[in-house]
C-alpha cells in the first residue's frame, strides 16, 4: 500500500473523513496506479485491489487489525504486547473523576462489587525487536491514580504502530464523572451511577449498559451507539451508524437527543399510563414509525419516498407523571419508537 493510501487511512482513523470519502479516495488512487501498462503475469490493477473492500467493517474493526499486526497493509516489524495492572481504593464519597485518553484501543469502565479498583492498561507496539518495542511502550501512556481519581493519557499517537487498551473496574457503590476518549476502538460503560458521562471515539461503537446519569453525552463516527438500561438524559450522535436505545423505567422528565446519518434510530420506550411522550422525529430518506399509543400530531409529513417529519405528543402530556422528550434526526435511515421495558 502506498504512502498516499496510508495517509487516507490515517485521516479516516482521526475522523477527518468518513468511510464513503475514504473509499472514493482509495479507489481513485487505485485507478491512477493502474493506468500504466501492466507487466506480463499481473492480472490485477490498483483499482481491483480495493474493489469489494468493506469500509464500514474496516472502520469499526481498525483497532483489532492494528492489534493483530496490519501485515496486510504492508506495515513492518513484529507485534508485542505489554500489560500493566494498578489496584487501590478511593478515599472519597465521590464523585470519582475518571479521565481516560487512548488511540487504537478499547476503553471499558465497569462497576463491580469490590471495595477497591483495578485498572488494566494493555499496550500493543510494533517494532523490530522486543527491547525496542518495550522502550517505546514505557513512554506510550502515563497513568496517575489518586484518592478520588484515575487518569490515563496516551503520550504518543503511535498511529498504526501502537495502541493502548484501557479497562477499569471500579466500586459500583460510588458516583463518577467519566471523560473517555479514544479512536479506532469501542467505548463501554456498565453498571455505574454518574453525575456526568462523556464518551468520544471514531471508528468504533459506544455501548452503555445500566448507566444512571442526568447528563450523558456520547459521540462516534463510523460506529453504532447502543444504550441499554440507562437512566437519565442522553445525547447521542454518530455518522455512518445506527442508534439503539432501550431505557430502564423512567422517573420524572428525561430528554433524548439522538442524531445520525446513514443509519437508523430505534427506541424501546417504557410504557404505562404514567408515561407521556413528546417526539420530534425527522429523516431525509426513510420512515418514521411511532407505536407508543394514541398520539396527538402537531406535524405529520410522511412522504412515500424521501423526507419524513413527525411532531407528536401523548394526549394530556402536560399532566403525565413521567415525561420522555425525544428529538431524533437521521438521513438515509428509518426512525422507530416502540413499547418495551427491559
C-alpha positions as CSV (number, residue, x, y, z in Angstrom):
1,X,0.0,0.0,0.0
2,X,1.4,3.4,-1.0
3,X,2.1,6.3,1.4
4,X,-0.8,8.2,-0.1
5,X,-3.2,5.4,0.6
6,X,-1.9,5.1,4.2
7,X,-2.5,8.9,4.6
8,X,-6.1,8.3,3.7
9,X,-6.4,5.6,6.3
10,X,-4.9,8.0,8.8
11,X,-7.5,10.6,8.0
12,X,-10.2,8.0,8.5
13,X,-8.7,7.0,11.8
14,X,-8.7,10.6,13.0
15,X,-12.3,11.1,11.9
16,X,-11.3,13.8,9.4
17,X,-13.1,12.0,6.6
18,X,-15.9,9.4,6.6
19,X,-16.0,5.9,5.2
20,X,-17.5,7.0,1.9
21,X,-14.9,9.6,1.3
22,X,-12.1,7.2,2.2
23,X,-13.5,4.6,-0.2
24,X,-13.7,7.2,-3.0
25,X,-10.1,8.4,-2.5
26,X,-8.6,4.9,-2.3
27,X,-10.5,3.8,-5.4
28,X,-9.3,6.9,-7.3
29,X,-5.7,6.2,-6.2
30,X,-6.0,2.6,-7.3
31,X,-7.4,3.6,-10.7
32,X,-4.5,6.1,-11.1
33,X,-1.9,3.5,-10.3
34,X,-3.5,1.0,-12.7
35,X,-3.5,3.3,-15.7
36,X,0.1,2.4,-16.8
37,X,0.9,-0.7,-18.8
38,X,0.8,-3.9,-16.9
39,X,3.7,-6.2,-16.9
40,X,3.1,-9.7,-18.1
41,X,1.8,-12.1,-15.5
42,X,0.0,-9.4,-13.4
43,X,-3.8,-9.6,-13.7
44,X,-5.0,-7.1,-11.0
45,X,-4.8,-3.3,-11.1
46,X,-4.7,-1.0,-8.1
47,X,-8.4,-0.3,-8.6
48,X,-9.1,-4.1,-8.5
49,X,-7.3,-4.3,-5.1
50,X,-9.8,-2.1,-3.4
51,X,-12.9,-3.4,-5.1
52,X,-15.2,-5.2,-2.7
53,X,-13.4,-3.8,0.3
54,X,-15.8,-3.5,3.3
55,X,-15.0,0.0,4.5
56,X,-17.7,0.1,7.2
57,X,-16.3,-3.1,8.7
58,X,-12.8,-1.8,8.4
59,X,-13.7,1.4,10.3
60,X,-15.3,-0.4,13.3
61,X,-12.6,-3.0,13.5
62,X,-9.5,-1.0,12.7
63,X,-8.1,-1.3,16.2
64,X,-8.4,-5.1,16.0
65,X,-6.5,-5.0,12.7
66,X,-3.8,-2.9,14.4
67,X,-3.6,-5.2,17.4
68,X,-3.2,-8.3,15.1
69,X,-0.4,-6.9,13.0
70,X,-1.7,-5.0,10.0
71,X,0.6,-7.1,7.8
72,X,-1.9,-6.8,5.0
73,X,-1.2,-3.1,4.9
74,X,2.5,-3.5,4.5
75,X,3.4,-2.4,8.0
76,X,6.7,-4.0,9.0
77,X,8.0,-5.3,12.3
78,X,6.6,-7.7,14.9
79,X,3.8,-7.0,17.3
80,X,4.5,-7.1,21.0
81,X,2.0,-6.7,23.9
82,X,2.7,-5.4,27.3
83,X,0.3,-5.2,30.2
84,X,0.2,-3.1,33.4
85,X,-2.2,-3.5,36.3
86,X,-2.9,-1.0,39.1
87,X,-5.0,-1.6,42.2
88,X,-6.1,0.6,45.1
89,X,-9.0,2.2,46.9
90,X,-10.7,5.6,46.6
91,X,-10.9,7.7,49.8
92,X,-13.9,9.8,48.8
93,X,-17.6,9.7,48.8
94,X,-17.5,10.9,45.2
95,X,-17.8,11.8,42.6
96,X,-14.6,10.0,41.4
97,X,-13.1,11.5,38.3
98,X,-12.0,9.1,35.6
99,X,-10.2,10.6,32.7
100,X,-9.0,8.2,30.0
101,X,-7.3,9.0,26.7
102,X,-6.2,6.4,24.1
103,X,-5.8,5.6,20.4
104,X,-6.2,2.4,18.6
105,X,-7.8,0.6,21.6
106,X,-10.9,0.0,23.5
107,X,-11.9,1.8,26.7
108,X,-14.1,0.0,29.2
109,X,-15.3,1.2,32.6
110,X,-17.4,-1.2,34.6
111,X,-18.8,-1.2,38.1
112,X,-18.2,-4.2,40.4
113,X,-19.0,-5.2,44.0
114,X,-15.5,-4.7,45.4
115,X,-14.2,-2.0,47.7
116,X,-11.2,-1.1,45.5
117,X,-10.5,-0.6,41.9
118,X,-8.5,-2.4,39.3
119,X,-7.0,-0.7,36.3
120,X,-5.6,-2.7,33.4
121,X,-3.6,-0.9,30.7
122,X,-2.7,-3.1,27.7
123,X,-0.2,-1.7,25.1
124,X,0.4,-3.1,21.7
125,X,3.5,-1.9,19.9
126,X,5.2,-2.9,16.6
127,X,9.0,-3.0,16.5
128,X,12.0,-4.7,15.1
129,X,12.6,-6.4,18.5
130,X,11.1,-6.7,21.9
131,X,13.6,-4.4,23.6
132,X,12.8,-1.7,21.1
133,X,9.1,-2.2,21.5
134,X,9.3,-2.2,25.3
135,X,11.2,1.1,25.4
136,X,8.5,2.7,23.2
137,X,5.7,1.1,25.3
138,X,7.2,2.5,28.5
139,X,6.7,6.1,27.1
140,X,3.4,5.4,25.4
141,X,1.0,6.3,28.2
142,X,1.1,8.0,31.6
143,X,-1.0,6.6,34.5
144,X,-1.9,8.7,37.5
145,X,-4.1,7.4,40.4
146,X,-5.3,9.3,43.4
147,X,-7.7,9.2,46.3
148,X,-10.5,10.4,44.1
149,X,-9.3,10.0,40.5
150,X,-7.8,7.8,37.8
151,X,-6.1,9.4,34.8
152,X,-4.6,7.6,31.8
153,X,-3.2,9.7,29.0
154,X,-1.6,8.3,25.9
155,X,1.5,10.5,25.2
156,X,2.4,9.2,21.8
157,X,-0.1,8.7,19.0
158,X,1.6,5.6,17.5
159,X,-0.9,5.7,14.6
160,X,-0.6,2.3,13.0
161,X,2.4,1.2,15.1
162,X,1.0,1.3,18.6
163,X,-2.3,1.2,20.6
164,X,-3.5,1.4,24.1
165,X,-6.4,-0.6,25.6
166,X,-7.8,0.5,29.0
167,X,-10.0,-1.5,31.3
168,X,-11.2,0.0,34.7
169,X,-13.2,-1.9,37.3
170,X,-14.5,0.4,40.0
171,X,-16.8,0.1,43.0
172,X,-20.4,0.4,42.0
173,X,-21.2,2.0,45.4
174,X,-19.6,5.3,44.4
175,X,-20.6,8.0,41.9
176,X,-18.4,9.0,39.0
177,X,-17.5,11.7,36.4
178,X,-16.4,10.0,33.3
179,X,-14.4,11.6,30.4
180,X,-13.4,8.9,27.9
181,X,-11.8,9.5,24.5
182,X,-10.3,7.1,22.0
183,X,-10.1,6.4,18.3
184,X,-10.3,3.1,16.4
185,X,-11.8,1.4,19.5
186,X,-15.0,0.8,21.3
187,X,-16.1,2.7,24.4
188,X,-18.1,0.7,27.0
189,X,-19.6,1.8,30.3
190,X,-21.6,-0.5,32.6
191,X,-23.3,-0.7,36.0
192,X,-22.4,2.8,37.2
193,X,-24.1,5.8,38.8
194,X,-22.6,9.0,37.4
195,X,-23.0,12.8,37.6
196,X,-21.5,13.2,34.1
197,X,-20.7,10.8,31.3
198,X,-18.6,12.0,28.3
199,X,-17.5,9.5,25.6
200,X,-16.0,10.1,22.2
201,X,-14.5,7.7,19.7
202,X,-14.1,7.3,16.0
203,X,-14.3,4.0,14.0
204,X,-15.8,2.3,17.0
205,X,-19.1,1.8,18.8
206,X,-20.3,3.2,22.1
207,X,-22.2,0.9,24.4
208,X,-23.9,2.0,27.7
209,X,-25.3,-0.7,29.9
210,X,-27.2,0.0,33.1
211,X,-25.8,3.5,33.5
212,X,-27.6,6.2,35.5
213,X,-26.7,9.8,35.0
214,X,-28.6,13.1,34.5
215,X,-26.0,14.1,31.8
216,X,-24.8,11.6,29.2
217,X,-23.2,12.7,26.0
218,X,-21.6,10.2,23.6
219,X,-20.3,10.6,20.1
220,X,-18.7,8.5,17.4
221,X,-18.1,8.3,13.7
222,X,-18.4,5.1,11.7
223,X,-19.9,3.3,14.6
224,X,-23.1,2.3,16.3
225,X,-24.4,3.7,19.7
226,X,-26.3,1.3,22.0
227,X,-27.8,2.4,25.3
228,X,-29.4,-0.4,27.3
229,X,-31.0,0.0,30.7
230,X,-29.7,3.6,31.1
231,X,-31.5,6.2,33.2
232,X,-31.3,9.9,32.6
233,X,-30.8,12.4,29.8
234,X,-29.0,11.1,26.7
235,X,-27.3,13.0,23.8
236,X,-26.0,10.5,21.2
237,X,-24.5,11.5,17.9
238,X,-22.9,9.4,15.2
239,X,-22.3,9.2,11.5
240,X,-22.5,6.0,9.4
241,X,-24.0,4.1,12.2
242,X,-27.3,3.3,13.9
243,X,-28.5,4.4,17.4
244,X,-30.4,1.9,19.6
245,X,-31.9,3.0,23.0
246,X,-33.6,0.6,25.5
247,X,-34.0,2.7,28.6
248,X,-35.0,1.4,32.0
249,X,-38.1,2.7,33.7
250,X,-38.0,6.5,33.7
251,X,-38.8,8.8,36.6
252,X,-39.6,12.5,36.2
253,X,-38.7,14.1,32.9
254,X,-35.9,13.0,30.7
255,X,-34.6,14.1,27.3
256,X,-33.2,12.1,24.4
257,X,-31.3,13.9,21.6
258,X,-30.4,11.3,19.0
259,X,-28.7,12.2,15.7
260,X,-27.1,10.1,13.0
261,X,-26.5,10.0,9.3
262,X,-26.7,6.8,7.1
263,X,-28.2,4.9,10.0
264,X,-31.5,4.1,11.7
265,X,-32.7,5.1,15.1
266,X,-34.7,2.8,17.3
267,X,-36.1,3.5,20.8
268,X,-37.8,0.9,23.0
269,X,-39.7,3.2,25.3
270,X,-41.1,2.3,28.8
271,X,-44.9,2.2,28.7
272,X,-47.8,2.7,31.1
273,X,-50.5,5.2,31.9
274,X,-48.0,7.3,33.9
275,X,-45.8,8.0,30.8
276,X,-46.1,10.8,28.4
277,X,-44.1,11.2,25.2
278,X,-43.1,14.2,23.1
279,X,-41.5,13.2,19.8
280,X,-39.8,15.3,17.1
281,X,-38.5,12.9,14.5
282,X,-37.2,13.6,11.0
283,X,-35.4,11.7,8.3
284,X,-34.4,12.7,4.8
285,X,-34.7,9.2,3.4
286,X,-36.8,6.8,5.4
287,X,-39.9,6.2,7.5
288,X,-41.0,7.4,11.0
289,X,-43.0,4.9,13.0
290,X,-44.5,5.6,16.4
291,X,-46.1,2.6,18.2
292,X,-46.5,4.0,21.7
293,X,-50.2,4.5,22.0
294,X,-52.5,7.3,20.9
295,X,-50.6,10.5,19.9
296,X,-51.7,14.0,19.1
297,X,-49.9,15.1,15.9
298,X,-48.7,18.7,15.6
299,X,-47.0,17.8,12.3
300,X,-47.2,14.7,10.1
301,X,-45.3,15.0,6.9
302,X,-44.9,11.4,5.7
303,X,-43.6,11.2,2.1
304,X,-43.8,7.9,0.2
305,X,-40.3,8.4,-0.9
306,X,-37.8,10.7,0.8
307,X,-38.2,13.1,3.7
308,X,-40.5,12.4,6.7
309,X,-41.0,14.7,9.7
310,X,-43.3,14.0,12.6
311,X,-44.0,16.1,15.7
312,X,-46.4,14.4,18.2
313,X,-47.2,14.1,21.9
314,X,-49.2,12.0,24.1
315,X,-52.7,13.2,24.9
316,X,-52.7,15.1,28.3
317,X,-48.9,15.1,28.1
318,X,-48.6,18.1,30.5
319,X,-50.3,16.1,33.3
320,X,-48.3,12.9,33.0
321,X,-46.1,11.9,36.0
322,X,-43.2,10.8,33.8
323,X,-42.3,12.6,30.6
324,X,-39.9,11.5,27.8
325,X,-38.9,14.1,25.3
326,X,-37.3,12.6,22.1
327,X,-35.6,14.6,19.4
328,X,-34.4,12.3,16.7
329,X,-32.9,13.1,13.3
330,X,-31.2,10.9,10.6
331,X,-30.5,10.8,6.9
332,X,-30.8,7.6,4.9
333,X,-32.4,5.7,7.7
334,X,-35.7,5.0,9.5
335,X,-36.9,6.0,12.9
336,X,-38.9,3.7,15.1
337,X,-40.3,4.1,18.6
338,X,-42.0,1.1,20.1
339,X,-43.0,-0.1,23.6
340,X,-40.6,-2.1,25.6
341,X,-39.3,-2.3,29.2
342,X,-36.2,-4.3,29.9
